[in-house]
Amino acid sequence: MSVLRLVGDIDGLYNALFSIKGVIDHHKMVGWAPLHPTEEWLYLTFPDRGRVCPVCEAHEGMIFSGTDVETTFPYNIYGGNGVIYPRTHMPDLSKFADTPCHCELHIQNLAESLEKRLHEEKWAVLTL
Protein backbone atom coordinates (compact mmCIF):
# COMPACT_ATOMS: atom_id res chain seq x y z
CA MET A 1 0.00 0.00 0.00
CA SER A 2 1.38 3.40 -0.92
CA VAL A 3 1.86 6.13 1.66
CA LEU A 4 -0.56 9.01 1.47
CA ARG A 5 1.58 12.14 1.56
CA LEU A 6 0.27 15.67 1.33
CA VAL A 7 2.58 18.42 0.15
CA GLY A 8 2.06 21.86 -1.28
CA ASP A 9 0.89 25.30 -0.34
CA ILE A 10 -1.79 25.92 2.27
CA ASP A 11 -4.61 26.15 -0.30
CA GLY A 12 -3.54 22.90 -1.93
CA LEU A 13 -3.36 21.14 1.43
CA TYR A 14 -6.76 22.50 2.44
CA ASN A 15 -8.32 21.27 -0.82
CA ALA A 16 -6.68 17.84 -0.44
CA LEU A 17 -7.90 17.46 3.13
CA PHE A 18 -11.37 18.68 2.16
CA SER A 19 -11.49 16.05 -0.62
CA ILE A 20 -10.48 13.32 1.83
CA LYS A 21 -13.13 14.53 4.28
CA GLY A 22 -15.68 14.26 1.46
CA VAL A 23 -14.81 10.59 0.93
CA ILE A 24 -15.13 9.86 4.65
CA ASP A 25 -18.39 11.81 5.00
CA HIS A 26 -19.85 9.97 2.01
CA HIS A 27 -19.26 6.58 3.63
CA LYS A 28 -20.52 7.81 7.00
CA MET A 29 -23.77 8.67 5.28
CA VAL A 30 -24.28 5.76 2.83
CA GLY A 31 -22.01 3.05 4.21
CA TRP A 32 -20.19 0.55 2.04
CA ALA A 33 -21.60 -1.66 -0.67
CA PRO A 34 -20.91 -5.35 -0.06
CA LEU A 35 -19.17 -7.70 -2.49
CA HIS A 36 -15.99 -5.77 -3.19
CA PRO A 37 -13.15 -7.82 -4.76
CA THR A 38 -11.04 -7.39 -1.60
CA GLU A 39 -13.63 -9.06 0.63
CA GLU A 40 -13.26 -12.69 1.66
CA TRP A 41 -16.45 -14.65 2.29
CA LEU A 42 -16.47 -18.07 4.01
CA TYR A 43 -19.13 -20.55 2.83
CA LEU A 44 -20.80 -22.37 5.71
CA THR A 45 -23.33 -25.20 5.69
CA PHE A 46 -25.63 -25.96 8.60
CA PRO A 47 -26.49 -29.67 8.76
CA ASP A 48 -28.54 -29.05 11.91
CA ARG A 49 -30.97 -26.96 9.81
CA GLY A 50 -31.63 -29.75 7.32
CA ARG A 51 -30.01 -31.95 4.71
CA VAL A 52 -26.96 -30.46 3.00
CA CYS A 53 -26.97 -31.19 -0.71
CA PRO A 54 -23.80 -32.24 -2.59
CA VAL A 55 -23.52 -28.83 -4.26
CA CYS A 56 -23.51 -26.97 -0.95
CA GLU A 57 -21.30 -29.60 0.65
CA ALA A 58 -18.71 -29.01 -2.09
CA HIS A 59 -18.60 -25.30 -1.19
CA GLU A 60 -18.27 -25.87 2.60
CA GLY A 61 -15.26 -24.01 4.00
CA MET A 62 -14.36 -22.32 0.71
CA ILE A 63 -13.42 -18.65 0.64
CA PHE A 64 -14.95 -16.49 -2.11
CA SER A 65 -13.99 -12.92 -3.01
CA GLY A 66 -16.80 -10.41 -3.31
CA THR A 67 -16.57 -10.68 -7.09
CA ASP A 68 -16.71 -14.49 -6.91
CA VAL A 69 -19.83 -14.32 -4.74
CA GLU A 70 -21.61 -12.26 -7.39
CA THR A 71 -20.70 -14.60 -10.23
CA THR A 72 -21.01 -17.94 -8.40
CA PHE A 73 -24.20 -17.06 -6.51
CA PRO A 74 -26.10 -14.57 -8.69
CA TYR A 75 -29.27 -14.86 -6.59
CA ASN A 76 -27.54 -13.98 -3.31
CA ILE A 77 -29.18 -11.76 -0.72
CA TYR A 78 -27.23 -9.60 1.70
CA GLY A 79 -28.60 -10.26 5.17
CA GLY A 80 -26.62 -7.56 6.97
CA ASN A 81 -24.13 -7.98 9.79
CA GLY A 82 -21.56 -9.62 7.51
CA VAL A 83 -23.82 -12.44 6.30
CA ILE A 84 -24.90 -13.26 2.76
CA TYR A 85 -27.44 -15.91 1.88
CA PRO A 86 -26.01 -17.39 -1.33
CA ARG A 87 -29.30 -19.01 -2.45
CA THR A 88 -27.16 -21.67 -4.11
CA HIS A 89 -30.13 -23.61 -5.53
CA MET A 90 -31.83 -20.70 -7.25
CA PRO A 91 -33.60 -20.36 -9.59
CA ASP A 92 -34.48 -24.07 -10.03
CA LEU A 93 -35.27 -25.71 -6.70
CA SER A 94 -36.67 -28.85 -8.36
CA LYS A 95 -33.24 -30.52 -8.32
CA PHE A 96 -33.09 -30.07 -4.53
CA ALA A 97 -36.51 -31.41 -3.44
CA ASP A 98 -37.88 -27.86 -3.72
CA THR A 99 -35.88 -26.89 -0.61
CA PRO A 100 -34.17 -23.51 -0.48
CA CYS A 101 -30.53 -23.39 0.53
CA HIS A 102 -29.93 -22.68 4.22
CA CYS A 103 -26.21 -22.06 3.80
CA GLU A 104 -24.52 -18.74 4.54
CA LEU A 105 -21.45 -16.74 3.56
CA HIS A 106 -19.69 -14.91 6.41
CA ILE A 107 -17.22 -12.08 5.82
CA GLN A 108 -13.74 -12.82 7.13
CA ASN A 109 -11.83 -9.59 6.60
CA LEU A 110 -14.25 -6.68 6.92
CA ALA A 111 -11.88 -4.26 8.68
CA GLU A 112 -8.98 -4.97 6.33
CA SER A 113 -11.17 -4.66 3.25
CA LEU A 114 -12.72 -1.36 4.36
CA GLU A 115 -9.31 0.05 5.27
CA LYS A 116 -7.90 -0.82 1.85
CA ARG A 117 -10.95 0.57 0.06
CA LEU A 118 -10.90 3.81 2.05
CA HIS A 119 -7.19 4.31 1.42
CA GLU A 120 -7.66 3.71 -2.33
CA GLU A 121 -10.56 6.18 -2.47
CA LYS A 122 -8.64 8.84 -0.56
CA TRP A 123 -5.68 8.37 -2.89
CA ALA A 124 -7.97 8.61 -5.93
CA VAL A 125 -9.38 12.03 -4.93
CA LEU A 126 -5.85 13.36 -4.47
CA THR A 127 -4.65 12.26 -7.90
CA LEU A 128 -7.58 13.72 -9.89
C-alpha positions, 0 to 999 in steps of 0.5 A: 500500500502506498503512503498518502503524503500531502505536500504543497501550499496551504490552499492545496493542502486545504483542498486535499484534506477537504477532498479526503473529508468528502470521501469519509463523509460519504461513507458515513452517510451511505455506508459501504456496498458489499461484495468488493473484490477485496472481501473474503467470504467463508461458505458455511453449511448448517447440517442441523438446519436440514439436509446439506446437498452435494452442491452446498457440501462441495462449497463448505469451507471455501473462501470467495472474493466479493466478485466471486460471490456475485458470479457464483451465486447470482441470486444472493441476498445480503442479510446484513451484519456480515452475512450473505445468503447465497441461495445456491439452488436458485432459480431451479429448486426442483433438483433439490426437493424444492428446498431452499438453501440454508447455507450462509457466507460470512465475511472474514476480513471486513476491517482490512477490506474497508481500510484498503478501500478507504485508502484507495478512495482517498488516494484517488481524490488526491490524484484527480 
